[in-house]
Amino acid sequence: MRNGLFALAAAGLLATGSTAACGDDGGTDTGSNGGSSVGKVGVILPDTQSSARWATADTTYLKAAFEAAGVPVDIQNAQGDKTQFQTIADGMISSGVKVLMIVNLDSGTGKAVLDKARAAGIATIDYDRLTLGGNANYYVSFDNVAVGKLQGEGLVKCLTDMKATKPIVAELNGSPTDNNATLFKEGYDSILKPKYASGDYVKGPDQSVPDWDNAQGGTIFEQMLTENKNIKGVLAANDGLGNAVISVLKKQNLNGKVPVTGQDATVQGLQNILVGDQCMTVYKAIKEEANAAAELAIGLAKGEKKETGQTVTDPESKATVPAVLLVPKPIYKDSVKDVVADGFVTKAELCTADFAKLCTENGIS
Ligand code: BGC
């Protein structure tokens, strides 16, 4: 719980009621009673393929946060299936959850679920992805335009380090149905467009990857490279897509010569950085995100409404949604160690045989 409270403070969350933030969450009021009306929380995560985070980080940290507060939670994963997403939601709603937290697979199906929950008197949280038109009670995420800016700046730094002249830059964007992908692109295009306009960089192919499907991302990039052999830099929107790009580059012996970006600080992404095939990733401290979302959910489950201090405007409904937006961090070869120091990945999983020497060289202990 302590960590949760720290995250709350870090995120600028404030309790409106005097007893709310440090209430009776000693873990004894988990169940149905004792006068307390703590309800169950349902969490639906999107898939296990588009990023390693959903199967590992988010599940682990959310579970820990709810357990520490003694609040019952049901965390399920829709495995990329929109019908399954709705079925899970229906099950949670009829099982009587008091709060529903979702990472939508697209805004349409996400909104249908949020509408149903609201009609059943259930409080809602958009976790990581804003559901357009969904009007959830809260939105908890990172500053996703800032994520994109870090990626754009990262690519510029790596191209500069390589002394690239007038490089052709390809953009491999996230899912067109994920509002985050739109925000990431807004961020990196704000850095890259002026470079295209000044003639420093040449705008190459620019394509979105449906559902962030990594394999499809590889196929799309393979085609980009076939049509444009001189691509000299790739803005890949996350580590999974970055790895797909690197696999294609490897076939042409171009890995390490064409900088590639990423996001999520996955073990694979960090290993790609250590060997020099990936230029950078963006680390989002998912523990903080999970803790902030859990704090809000726990408040809602107890019938409390907390203030977040931040808001976003839903571009579709124009509604103002109370939000927590955390700060992302760029990671290059010399700062991979920071991700380990933060406990997000362990040395054991990162520094396997092939990477042990590189880990030592880069101060990972
Ligand atoms: C998340 C990223 C993730 C991507 C694919 C985005 O909405 O913010 O962290 O890599 O989805 O799952």
Residues whose N, C-alpha, C, O or C-beta is under 5 A from the ligand:
A	BS01	BGC	S50 S51 R129 D178 N180 W212 N238 D264
